[in-house]
């Protein structure tokens, strides 16, 4: 088993509407007010909230930055997205998961066709020896291939979806890799879906011989 520790990560979640929502049906003011009254209120600078509308039909964007611009919610006619950046620890991941589910419950007011959550992490091995030990499965001296990665797909049968798992060499950290897991479902986001995603991610990573650790 190859062990690496997560240095930083991003979580991006998206809920796609079944049909585009026109501006007059989007309930943007109501959504913004509810979010600003929620438990996330202390982490929102109301003055930074913006609404850009190019017309009165399908051209608008509501943006709500949070946590000193390390997170944001964006609502447009086709979907709602929630992004959290610069996560580093397992408590961060737990908080992000809870906040994402809460925000989606407040912002999604129309039927959805699909929800997708993407976890992207920069992780590093403790030494160059460990890094080379992981990469030797892809290396080929004759062809001068020194590193590589993998893409795997796994079903999420209880959620009518699947998970994509991928690794590649990090462009930012020595002895590092970039790891992504993307889980999709035809159902809405929930704590149970987050737990199923995390469990499946860990299973597939270990199947690949990779174990990721977080700072507590």
Secondary structure by P-SEA (a helix, b strand, c coil): cbbbbbccbbbbbbbbbcccccccccaaaaaaaaaaacccccccccccccccccccccbbbbbbbccccccbbbbcccbbbbbbcccccaaaaaaaaaaaaaaaaacccccccbbbbbbbbbcccccaaaaaaaaccccccccccccccbbbbbbccccccbbbbbcccccccccbbbbbbbbbbcccccaaaaaaaaaaaaaaaaaacbbbbbcc
